[in-house]
Amino acid sequence: MKPLHHLAPALLLCLSLQAQARDNPLLSPSPLPLQYPRFDQLQDADFAPALRAGMLLQLRELEEILANPEPPSFANTVEAMERSGQTLRRASTVFFGLLGTVSNEQRLRLQREFAPQLAAHRDRIQLDPRLFARVDQLHAQRARLKLAPDQLKLLEDLHRNLLRAGAKLGPAQQERLRALNAELAVLGADFNQRVLQGVNAAALRVETRAELAGLTEAEIDALRQGDGSYRLALLNTTGQPLLERLAHRPTRERLHRASIQRNQGGPQDTLGLVRKVLQLRAERAQLLGHATHADLQLADQTAKDVATVNGLLRRLAPAAQARAAREAAALQQLADREQDAAGQPRFQLEAWDWAFYTERLRAAEHGYDAGQLRPYLEAERVLVDGVFHSATQLFGLRFKRRPDLPRYHPDVQTWEVLSPAGKTQALLIVDLYARPSKRGGAWANAYVSQSHLLGQKPVVGLHLNVAKPKEGEPTLLSWDETNTLFHEFGHNLHALLSDVRYPSQSGTAVPRDFVEFPSQVYEMWQTWPSVFAHYARHHRTGEPMPKALLDKVLGARVFNQGFATSEYLAAALLDQRWHQLKADAIPEDLMAHEARVLREEGFSDGAGLVPPRYRTPYFSHFMGGYSAGYYSYIWAEVLDAQTVRWIAAHGGLDRKTGEHLKRHLFARGGSVPAMQLFEGLVGQQPDLQPLLERRGLK
Ligand SMILES: [Zn+2]
């Protein structure tokens, strides 16, 4: 009788969904290898019923856990929770995966509809007093439960997460919390949609080829629209890479202004949303017993508190600003010299001139400009002979094309990742190109996460926003895009080398300020001599990039680092300063406050020479999972710079290094405390020195 009772609720639901289950590919595990999503079978109409059924099923699974008359045990409570919610996970990873890569009106509407429902669903679980009572009891007994280290950590993390989510608040406070979470979810969805609309609306229309001087003929052709005009799409960051080469100064100014003025006023305005979000987040933090949202967010990070983060950022800022000021002076001199030589009037260097004169100065001082590298950075070659090749050398992984598996867009490629023994280890979806339906930036995701408990192997995605060339033309990457490809694949490796028991500890399920660490370390192989020689070949002739050119690139490593570090730190401090405000201190005029904060921290404001990498109205990290967490990149880079040194001193690119990296980092996910992993990896405590040297900030 008991097993039947145990199964009954799920069975009933399955019966009621039977009519849909025949058609809806999200309601059952995919029969494709590793449960690879059935992109070819999916219709937009499948998402809503699958998300609803997923939530319902998980609540029923939760009720079964709570109805168990046996006293709580690790297996019947913590492990049972790890098993729950598989339909919801399947439906939501596919939904959010496609929302980010190929959105449409219907998907955007669903996001808005489901954002508050999913928030309410999480609250229903996390604020259930019966669940907390069971977990709390186990937590109190944890020393006697004979748990393995990963199990003990899972229990402690779960207990802490429930407390952080408000499990111990009174009913009235919990009700307010639920309302705040639901409203924040809607605001977050609205913000993301308007940022995407804003970046598309800000695309620059140019009428003549002369205004695009500096770009190659092929590039100009690729920008051409049906009506004969030219469209310059924007990237999500303040800086726009085309500014490096656009020789026509008025076009540069227009492009830069279009970028920095995004999402202020008009139908894509986000300022009202941001203001509301800041207020509600601050109120929620206070409800949960923290002074501000930043305090709440940092409490479970490796940085631990606001003072530590402010301390790091403010220690780096003056050196970066001083370096940027020296760079600005050198750029002004160069611009003056060139204007004098051409018999043209001098002008004051503006933000839209920075990248352009930086490339000219790079050519003058270091003997090359960024454009010279592109012919040697053909995307497919970089991916296969660079990024994949490094993983073969380190981890013995092999890669095989899988054109037989369905794709959600014709530009996407799917690869099978084979273990050293030749077994299927993972599937990887590579999605390189920008399109209006895709969100900005670069990111990695997991459609299926590895876990021994569920017997699952990873299906992961890698996304960039590279401009697609005209049909028949090669995709030539910039140096930065090449770096990003290595970086994002580092995140993929973190997921696909994962070798853990529990889904909640899989791959990249580590503190946010640690998650960039493995991917940043992987960037080191971009310039590793044997890797570089393998991939950096001329796309037409196959000739390797001349060693002299690479030496120039390496010799220019700290070139423009004052600018790069300053624009990053400005955004990181902005993120902190916004989230270190209390609810009643959120100003009316956000842009005036943004300018004031940046000046107080010693930076240019948005209209200045070195604007922040993202301004408040289009700072997507700030709204998503990186709220009060944008500092994570430089925080993780401290560990990264130290690790790169360690690797170079201990053998470099070989299987022995790979095994060490895997055992102490890539395979462990969140099953071991993050800083314990770091110290096990390099045998040292974190040290700021290697980072300062790398960025020329000593
Ligand atoms: Zn990253």
Boltz pocket constraint, residues with backbone or C-beta under 6 A from the ligand:
constraints:
  - pocket:
      binder: B
      contacts: [[A, 487], [A, 488], [A, 491], [A, 515], [A, 516], [A, 519]]
      max_distance: 6.0
